Amino acid sequence: QVQVVESGGGLVQAGGSLRLSCTVTGLSSDFDDHAMAWFRQAPGKQREGISEITWSGRGQNYADSVKGRFTISRDNAKEMLYLQMSSLKPEDTAMYYCAVSRHTSHFGNSWRSPVNYIYWGQGTQVTVSS
């Protein structure tokens, strides 16, 4: 049984930083057979893809809303995914989800579509106060 578990969320003041982590266990394939991504969902809004990293870690993509402030990374040896978030804004407040892709990488902006992901965590809440 595949388990995806996020951690590291919390309450932070605007301008602050947080580092999210995601661990994946139980995959029948290797961790590095999969691109990984972070999504977020604010109350009343659709889930949006904010960052993706290819299987090797050499390619990353970011939504415009987080580009330059967030950094995605992965450690394939530890089977871990990370999201370093800096210069946080109140509009970053959301539940953040880690997702395992069915692909090793994605074409264009397809990484932002939830249909490309086969396993999801339960989410970790990030709240940014003004």
SEVEX-135877 format. One record per atom (N, C-alpha, C): residue number from 0; residue in three letters; atom name; x, z negated, y negated. Coordinates in steps of 0.05 Angstrom, whole numbers, padded with zeros to 5 digits. Atoms other than C-alpha are relative to their C-alpha. Example, Ala and Ser with C-alpha at 12.3 -4.5 7.8 and 13.67 -1.06 7.14 Angstrom:
PT; 0; ALA; N; 00018; 00000; 00024
PT; 0; ALA; CA; 00246; -00156; 00090
PT; 0; ALA; C; 00018; 00000; -00024
PT; 1; SER; N; -00016; 00001; 00024
PT; 1; SER; CA; 00273; -00143; 00021
PT; 1; SER; C; -00015; -00014; -00022
REM end
This chain:
PT; 0; GLN; N; 00017; 00000; 00024
PT; 0; GLN; CA; 00000; 00000; 00000
PT; 0; GLN; C; 00018; 00000; -00025
PT; 1; VAL; N; -00016; -00003; 00024
PT; 1; VAL; CA; 00029; 00022; -00066
PT; 1; VAL; C; -00010; -00020; -00021
PT; 2; GLN; N; 00006; 00019; 00021
PT; 2; GLN; CA; 00032; -00031; -00120
PT; 2; GLN; C; 00016; 00007; -00025
PT; 3; VAL; N; -00013; -00005; 00026
PT; 3; VAL; CA; 00048; -00017; -00193
PT; 3; VAL; C; -00006; -00024; -00018
PT; 4; VAL; N; 00004; 00025; 00016
PT; 4; VAL; CA; 00058; -00079; -00236
PT; 4; VAL; C; 00016; 00002; -00026
PT; 5; GLU; N; -00012; 00000; 00026
PT; 5; GLU; CA; 00071; -00080; -00310
PT; 5; GLU; C; 00004; -00029; -00009
PT; 6; SER; N; -00005; 00026; 00012
PT; 6; SER; CA; 00100; -00139; -00348
PT; 6; SER; C; 00013; 00004; -00028
PT; 7; GLY; N; -00014; -00001; 00026
PT; 7; GLY; CA; 00128; -00156; -00417
PT; 7; GLY; C; -00018; 00002; -00024
PT; 8; GLY; N; 00018; -00001; 00023
PT; 8; GLY; CA; 00066; -00150; -00460
PT; 8; GLY; C; -00002; -00027; -00014
PT; 9; GLY; N; 00003; 00025; 00014
PT; 9; GLY; CA; 00047; -00203; -00511
PT; 9; GLY; C; -00009; 00005; -00028
PT; 10; LEU; N; 00007; 00000; 00028
PT; 10; LEU; CA; 00032; -00219; -00583
PT; 10; LEU; C; 00025; 00001; -00017
PT; 11; VAL; N; -00024; -00003; 00017
PT; 11; VAL; CA; 00082; -00196; -00635
PT; 11; VAL; C; -00009; 00007; -00028
PT; 12; GLN; N; 00007; -00007; 00027
PT; 12; GLN; CA; 00082; -00189; -00710
PT; 12; GLN; C; 00009; 00029; -00006
PT; 13; ALA; N; -00007; -00027; 00008
PT; 13; ALA; CA; 00085; -00121; -00743
PT; 13; ALA; C; 00029; 00001; -00007
PT; 14; GLY; N; -00029; -00003; 00004
PT; 14; GLY; CA; 00156; -00096; -00745
PT; 14; GLY; C; 00017; -00011; 00022
PT; 15; GLY; N; -00015; 00012; -00022
PT; 15; GLY; CA; 00175; -00133; -00683
PT; 15; GLY; C; 00004; 00019; 00024
PT; 16; SER; N; -00007; -00016; -00024
PT; 16; SER; CA; 00197; -00109; -00614
PT; 16; SER; C; -00010; -00013; 00025
PT; 17; LEU; N; 00006; 00009; -00027
PT; 17; LEU; CA; 00176; -00115; -00542
PT; 17; LEU; C; 00012; 00019; 00020
PT; 18; ARG; N; -00010; -00017; -00022
PT; 18; ARG; CA; 00203; -00089; -00477
PT; 18; ARG; C; -00019; -00003; 00024
PT; 19; LEU; N; 00018; 00000; -00024
PT; 19; LEU; CA; 00154; -00070; -00422
PT; 19; LEU; C; 00016; 00009; 00024
PT; 20; SER; N; -00012; -00007; -00025
PT; 20; SER; CA; 00175; -00066; -00350
PT; 20; SER; C; -00022; 00007; 00020
PT; 21; CYS; N; 00019; -00008; -00021
PT; 21; CYS; CA; 00142; -00034; -00290
PT; 21; CYS; C; 00015; 00002; 00027
PT; 22; THR; N; -00011; -00002; -00027
PT; 22; THR; CA; 00158; -00043; -00217
PT; 22; THR; C; -00019; 00013; 00019
PT; 23; VAL; N; 00016; -00015; -00019
PT; 23; VAL; CA; 00133; 00002; -00162
PT; 23; VAL; C; 00010; -00007; 00028
PT; 24; THR; N; -00006; 00005; -00028
PT; 24; THR; CA; 00131; -00018; -00089
PT; 24; THR; C; -00019; 00014; 00019
PT; 25; GLY; N; 00018; -00011; -00021
PT; 25; GLY; CA; 00103; 00011; -00025
PT; 25; GLY; C; -00002; 00030; 00001
PT; 26; LEU; N; 00002; -00030; -00002
PT; 26; LEU; CA; 00115; 00085; -00039
PT; 26; LEU; C; 00011; 00010; 00027
PT; 27; SER; N; -00010; -00012; -00024
PT; 27; SER; CA; 00122; 00127; 00023
PT; 27; SER; C; 00022; 00020; -00006
PT; 28; SER; N; -00021; -00018; 00009
PT; 28; SER; CA; 00166; 00174; -00017
PT; 28; SER; C; 00020; -00017; -00016
PT; 29; ASP; N; -00020; 00014; 00016
PT; 29; ASP; CA; 00228; 00156; -00058
PT; 29; ASP; C; -00010; -00003; -00029
PT; 30; PHE; N; 00007; 00005; 00028
PT; 30; PHE; CA; 00219; 00127; -00128
PT; 30; PHE; C; 00008; 00024; -00017
PT; 31; ASP; N; -00009; -00023; 00017
PT; 31; ASP; CA; 00260; 00185; -00156
PT; 31; ASP; C; -00011; 00027; 00009
PT; 32; ASP; N; 00015; -00025; -00005
PT; 32; ASP; CA; 00213; 00236; -00126
PT; 32; ASP; C; -00022; 00003; -00021
PT; 33; HIS; N; 00023; 00000; 00018
PT; 33; HIS; CA; 00166; 00220; -00183
PT; 33; HIS; C; 00009; -00003; -00029
PT; 34; ALA; N; -00001; 00006; 00029
PT; 34; ALA; CA; 00164; 00228; -00258
PT; 34; ALA; C; -00017; -00025; -00004
PT; 35; MET; N; 00015; 00024; 00007
PT; 35; MET; CA; 00137; 00165; -00291
PT; 35; MET; C; -00009; 00001; -00029
PT; 36; ALA; N; 00009; -00001; 00028
PT; 36; ALA; CA; 00098; 00152; -00354
PT; 36; ALA; C; -00013; -00027; -00008
PT; 37; TRP; N; 00015; 00022; 00011
PT; 37; TRP; CA; 00068; 00100; -00399
PT; 37; TRP; C; -00024; 00012; -00015
PT; 38; PHE; N; 00024; -00006; 00014
PT; 38; PHE; CA; -00003; 00106; -00423
PT; 38; PHE; C; -00009; -00025; -00015
PT; 39; ARG; N; 00012; 00023; 00012
PT; 39; ARG; CA; -00042; 00061; -00469
PT; 39; ARG; C; -00030; 00006; -00007
PT; 40; GLN; N; 00028; -00003; 00007
PT; 40; GLN; CA; -00115; 00049; -00484
PT; 40; GLN; C; -00009; -00023; -00018
PT; 41; ALA; N; 00011; 00020; 00019
PT; 41; ALA; CA; -00144; 00013; -00544
PT; 41; ALA; C; -00030; -00002; 00004
PT; 42; PRO; N; 00029; 00003; -00003
PT; 42; PRO; CA; -00215; -00014; -00545
PT; 42; PRO; C; -00015; 00023; -00013
PT; 43; GLY; N; 00017; -00021; 00011
PT; 43; GLY; CA; -00265; 00042; -00554
PT; 43; GLY; C; 00014; 00027; -00002
PT; 44; LYS; N; -00015; -00025; 00002
PT; 44; LYS; CA; -00212; 00096; -00547
PT; 44; LYS; C; 00007; 00010; 00028
PT; 45; GLN; N; -00008; -00011; -00026
PT; 45; GLN; CA; -00190; 00143; -00492
PT; 45; GLN; C; 00029; -00009; 00006
PT; 46; ARG; N; -00027; 00005; -00009
PT; 46; ARG; CA; -00128; 00129; -00451
PT; 46; ARG; C; 00018; 00023; -00009
PT; 47; GLU; N; -00018; -00020; 00010
PT; 47; GLU; CA; -00070; 00166; -00482
PT; 47; GLU; C; 00028; -00003; 00012
PT; 48; GLY; N; -00028; 00001; -00009
PT; 48; GLY; CA; -00002; 00185; -00454
PT; 48; GLY; C; 00018; -00003; -00024
PT; 49; ILE; N; -00018; 00005; 00022
PT; 49; ILE; CA; 00053; 00159; -00499
PT; 49; ILE; C; 00029; 00007; 00006
PT; 50; SER; N; -00028; -00007; -00006
PT; 50; SER; CA; 00117; 00172; -00461
PT; 50; SER; C; 00002; 00006; 00030
PT; 51; GLU; N; -00005; -00009; -00027
PT; 51; GLU; CA; 00142; 00206; -00398
PT; 51; GLU; C; 00029; 00003; 00005
PT; 52; ILE; N; -00028; -00004; -00008
PT; 52; ILE; CA; 00208; 00208; -00361
PT; 52; ILE; C; 00001; 00015; 00026
PT; 53; THR; N; -00002; -00015; -00024
PT; 53; THR; CA; 00229; 00257; -00309
PT; 53; THR; C; 00013; -00016; 00023
PT; 54; TRP; N; -00010; 00014; -00023
PT; 54; TRP; CA; 00252; 00238; -00239
PT; 54; TRP; C; 00028; -00010; -00003
PT; 55; SER; N; -00028; 00007; 00002
PT; 55; SER; CA; 00325; 00236; -00258
PT; 55; SER; C; 00005; -00018; -00024
PT; 56; GLY; N; -00004; 00015; 00025
PT; 56; GLY; CA; 00315; 00202; -00325
PT; 56; GLY; C; 00012; 00016; -00022
PT; 57; ARG; N; -00014; -00016; 00020
PT; 57; ARG; CA; 00349; 00259; -00361
PT; 57; ARG; C; -00019; 00012; -00021
PT; 58; GLY; N; 00019; -00011; 00019
PT; 58; GLY; CA; 00285; 00284; -00394
PT; 58; GLY; C; -00021; -00020; -00007
PT; 59; GLN; N; 00021; 00018; 00009
PT; 59; GLN; CA; 00237; 00244; -00437
PT; 59; GLN; C; -00018; 00015; -00020
PT; 60; ASN; N; 00019; -00011; 00020
PT; 60; ASN; CA; 00176; 00261; -00477
PT; 60; ASN; C; -00015; -00023; -00013
PT; 61; TYR; N; 00013; 00021; 00015
PT; 61; TYR; CA; 00140; 00221; -00530
PT; 61; TYR; C; -00023; 00012; -00016
PT; 62; ALA; N; 00021; -00008; 00019
PT; 62; ALA; CA; 00074; 00225; -00567
PT; 62; ALA; C; 00011; -00004; -00028
PT; 63; ASP; N; -00009; 00001; 00028
PT; 63; ASP; CA; 00083; 00236; -00641
PT; 63; ASP; C; -00004; -00028; -00011
PT; 64; SER; N; 00006; 00027; 00011
PT; 64; SER; CA; 00053; 00167; -00654
PT; 64; SER; C; 00021; -00021; 00006
PT; 65; VAL; N; -00020; 00021; -00007
PT; 65; VAL; CA; 00111; 00131; -00621
PT; 65; VAL; C; 00029; 00011; -00001
PT; 66; LYS; N; -00027; -00012; 00000
PT; 66; LYS; CA; 00169; 00180; -00628
PT; 66; LYS; C; 00018; -00013; -00021
PT; 67; GLY; N; -00019; 00013; 00018
PT; 67; GLY; CA; 00230; 00147; -00659
PT; 67; GLY; C; -00002; -00030; 00000
PT; 68; ARG; N; 00003; 00030; -00001
PT; 68; ARG; CA; 00203; 00077; -00646
PT; 68; ARG; C; 00001; -00010; 00029
PT; 69; PHE; N; 00000; 00008; -00028
PT; 69; PHE; CA; 00195; 00075; -00570
PT; 69; PHE; C; 00021; 00015; 00016
PT; 70; THR; N; -00019; -00013; -00018
PT; 70; THR; CA; 00246; 00090; -00516
PT; 70; THR; C; -00007; -00006; 00029
PT; 71; ILE; N; 00006; 00003; -00029
PT; 71; ILE; CA; 00229; 00102; -00443
PT; 71; ILE; C; 00026; 00003; 00016
PT; 72; SER; N; -00023; -00002; -00018
PT; 72; SER; CA; 00280; 00091; -00388
PT; 72; SER; C; -00008; -00008; 00028
PT; 73; ARG; N; 00005; 00008; -00027
PT; 73; ARG; CA; 00284; 00081; -00314
PT; 73; ARG; C; 00026; -00006; 00014
PT; 74; ASP; N; -00023; 00007; -00017
PT; 74; ASP; CA; 00331; 00051; -00262
PT; 74; ASP; C; -00009; 00006; 00028
PT; 75; ASN; N; 00009; -00009; -00027
PT; 75; ASN; CA; 00321; 00089; -00197
PT; 75; ASN; C; 00010; -00018; 00022
PT; 76; ALA; N; -00010; 00018; -00021
PT; 76; ALA; CA; 00365; 00041; -00158
PT; 76; ALA; C; -00017; -00025; 00002
PT; 77; LYS; N; 00017; 00024; 00000
PT; 77; LYS; CA; 00320; -00017; -00178
PT; 77; LYS; C; -00029; 00007; 00002
PT; 78; GLU; N; 00027; -00010; 00000
PT; 78; GLU; CA; 00257; 00026; -00177
PT; 78; GLU; C; -00017; -00013; -00022
PT; 79; MET; N; 00013; 00012; 00024
PT; 79; MET; CA; 00239; 00002; -00247
PT; 79; MET; C; -00003; 00021; -00022
PT; 80; LEU; N; 00005; -00016; 00024
PT; 80; LEU; CA; 00210; 00035; -00308
PT; 80; LEU; C; -00001; -00019; -00024
PT; 81; TYR; N; 00000; 00017; 00024
PT; 81; TYR; CA; 00218; 00008; -00379
PT; 81; TYR; C; -00011; 00015; -00024
PT; 82; LEU; N; 00008; -00011; 00026
PT; 82; LEU; CA; 00190; 00019; -00448
PT; 82; LEU; C; 00009; -00020; -00021
PT; 83; GLN; N; -00009; 00016; 00023
PT; 83; GLN; CA; 00229; -00009; -00507
PT; 83; GLN; C; -00016; 00008; -00024
PT; 84; MET; N; 00017; -00006; 00023
PT; 84; MET; CA; 00182; -00014; -00566
PT; 84; MET; C; 00011; -00015; -00025
PT; 85; SER; N; -00010; 00012; 00024
PT; 85; SER; CA; 00208; -00026; -00636
PT; 85; SER; C; -00017; 00008; -00024
PT; 86; SER; N; 00016; -00005; 00024
PT; 86; SER; CA; 00179; -00026; -00706
PT; 86; SER; C; -00030; 00002; 00006
PT; 87; LEU; N; 00028; 00000; -00009
PT; 87; LEU; CA; 00112; -00043; -00677
PT; 87; LEU; C; -00019; -00002; -00023
PT; 88; LYS; N; 00021; -00001; 00020
PT; 88; LYS; CA; 00049; -00030; -00717
PT; 88; LYS; C; -00026; -00011; 00011
PT; 89; PRO; N; 00025; 00009; -00010
PT; 89; PRO; CA; -00020; -00060; -00712
PT; 89; PRO; C; -00015; 00021; 00017
PT; 90; GLU; N; 00013; -00021; -00015
PT; 90; GLU; CA; -00045; 00008; -00687
PT; 90; GLU; C; 00012; 00004; 00027
PT; 91; ASP; N; -00011; -00001; -00027
PT; 91; ASP; CA; 00000; 00000; -00626
PT; 91; ASP; C; -00014; -00019; 00018
PT; 92; THR; N; 00014; 00019; -00016
PT; 92; THR; CA; -00046; -00055; -00602
PT; 92; THR; C; -00017; 00015; 00021
PT; 93; ALA; N; 00014; -00014; -00022
PT; 93; ALA; CA; -00073; -00033; -00534
PT; 93; ALA; C; 00009; -00013; 00026
PT; 94; MET; N; -00009; 00006; -00027
PT; 94; MET; CA; -00069; -00044; -00459
PT; 94; MET; C; 00019; 00023; 00007
PT; 95; TYR; N; -00020; -00019; -00007
PT; 95; TYR; CA; -00007; -00009; -00434
PT; 95; TYR; C; 00002; 00002; 00030
PT; 96; TYR; N; 00001; -00006; -00028
PT; 96; TYR; CA; -00006; 00024; -00366
PT; 96; TYR; C; 00024; 00016; 00009
PT; 97; CYS; N; -00021; -00015; -00013
PT; 97; CYS; CA; 00050; 00048; -00321
PT; 97; CYS; C; -00013; 00019; 00020
PT; 98; ALA; N; 00012; -00020; -00018
PT; 98; ALA; CA; 00035; 00111; -00281
PT; 98; ALA; C; 00021; 00015; 00015
PT; 99; VAL; N; -00018; -00015; -00018
PT; 99; VAL; CA; 00069; 00146; -00223
PT; 99; VAL; C; -00011; 00029; 00003
PT; 100; SER; N; 00009; -00028; -00001
PT; 100; SER; CA; 00065; 00222; -00226
PT; 100; SER; C; 00001; 00011; 00028
PT; 101; ARG; N; -00002; -00014; -00025
PT; 101; ARG; CA; 00052; 00267; -00167
PT; 101; ARG; C; 00022; 00021; -00002
PT; 102; HIS; N; -00020; -00020; 00004
PT; 102; HIS; CA; 00107; 00312; -00196
PT; 102; HIS; C; 00027; -00013; -00007
PT; 103; THR; N; -00026; 00010; 00009
PT; 103; THR; CA; 00182; 00304; -00210
PT; 103; THR; C; 00004; 00004; -00030
PT; 104; SER; N; 00000; -00005; 00029
PT; 104; SER; CA; 00171; 00332; -00280
PT; 104; SER; C; -00025; 00016; -00007
PT; 105; HIS; N; 00024; -00014; 00009
PT; 105; HIS; CA; 00118; 00366; -00322
PT; 105; HIS; C; 00006; 00023; -00019
PT; 106; PHE; N; -00003; -00021; 00020
PT; 106; PHE; CA; 00110; 00430; -00361
PT; 106; PHE; C; -00015; -00006; -00025
PT; 107; GLY; N; 00013; 00003; 00026
PT; 107; GLY; CA; 00095; 00427; -00435
PT; 107; GLY; C; -00010; -00028; -00004
PT; 108; ASN; N; 00013; 00026; 00005
PT; 108; ASN; CA; 00047; 00372; -00453
PT; 108; ASN; C; -00017; -00010; 00023
PT; 109; SER; N; 00017; 00008; -00023
PT; 109; SER; CA; 00016; 00366; -00384
PT; 109; SER; C; 00005; -00028; 00008
PT; 110; TRP; N; -00006; 00028; -00007
PT; 110; TRP; CA; 00050; 00299; -00377
PT; 110; TRP; C; -00021; -00019; -00012
PT; 111; ARG; N; 00018; 00018; 00014
PT; 111; ARG; CA; -00003; 00271; -00423
PT; 111; ARG; C; -00027; -00002; 00014
PT; 112; SER; N; 00026; 00000; -00014
PT; 112; SER; CA; -00060; 00286; -00375
PT; 112; SER; C; 00000; -00020; 00023
PT; 113; PRO; N; 00001; 00020; -00022
PT; 113; PRO; CA; -00079; 00227; -00330
PT; 113; PRO; C; -00004; 00012; 00028
PT; 114; VAL; N; 00005; -00012; -00027
PT; 114; VAL; CA; -00098; 00275; -00274
PT; 114; VAL; C; 00025; 00005; 00015
PT; 115; ASN; N; -00026; -00005; -00014
PT; 115; ASN; CA; -00024; 00285; -00259
PT; 115; ASN; C; 00012; -00025; 00012
PT; 116; TYR; N; -00011; 00025; -00009
PT; 116; TYR; CA; -00015; 00213; -00239
PT; 116; TYR; C; -00016; -00012; 00023
PT; 117; ILE; N; 00013; 00008; -00024
PT; 117; ILE; CA; -00030; 00184; -00172
PT; 117; ILE; C; -00003; -00030; 00004
PT; 118; TYR; N; 00002; 00029; -00002
PT; 118; TYR; CA; -00017; 00110; -00179
PT; 118; TYR; C; 00002; -00012; -00028
PT; 119; TRP; N; 00001; 00013; 00026
PT; 119; TRP; CA; -00031; 00063; -00237
PT; 119; TRP; C; 00002; -00030; 00004
PT; 120; GLY; N; 00000; 00029; 00000
PT; 120; GLY; CA; -00018; -00009; -00254
PT; 120; GLY; C; -00025; -00010; -00013
PT; 121; GLN; N; 00023; 00013; 00011
PT; 121; GLN; CA; -00069; -00058; -00279
PT; 121; GLN; C; 00003; -00003; -00031
PT; 122; GLY; N; -00005; 00001; 00029
PT; 122; GLY; CA; -00038; -00058; -00349
PT; 122; GLY; C; 00011; -00026; -00010
PT; 123; THR; N; -00009; 00024; 00013
PT; 123; THR; CA; -00005; -00107; -00395
PT; 123; THR; C; -00008; 00003; -00030
PT; 124; GLN; N; 00011; -00001; 00027
PT; 124; GLN; CA; -00035; -00124; -00463
PT; 124; GLN; C; 00022; -00004; -00021
PT; 125; VAL; N; -00018; 00002; 00024
PT; 125; VAL; CA; 00005; -00112; -00527
PT; 125; VAL; C; -00018; -00004; -00024
PT; 126; THR; N; 00015; 00005; 00025
PT; 126; THR; CA; -00023; -00142; -00591
PT; 126; THR; C; 00019; -00003; -00023
PT; 127; VAL; N; -00018; 00001; 00024
PT; 127; VAL; CA; 00010; -00130; -00658
PT; 127; VAL; C; -00016; -00010; -00023
PT; 128; SER; N; 00015; 00011; 00023
PT; 128; SER; CA; -00012; -00173; -00715
PT; 128; SER; C; 00013; 00009; -00026
PT; 129; SER; N; -00009; -00010; 00026
PT; 129; SER; CA; -00007; -00151; -00788
PT; 129; SER; C; 00010; -00023; -00017
REM end
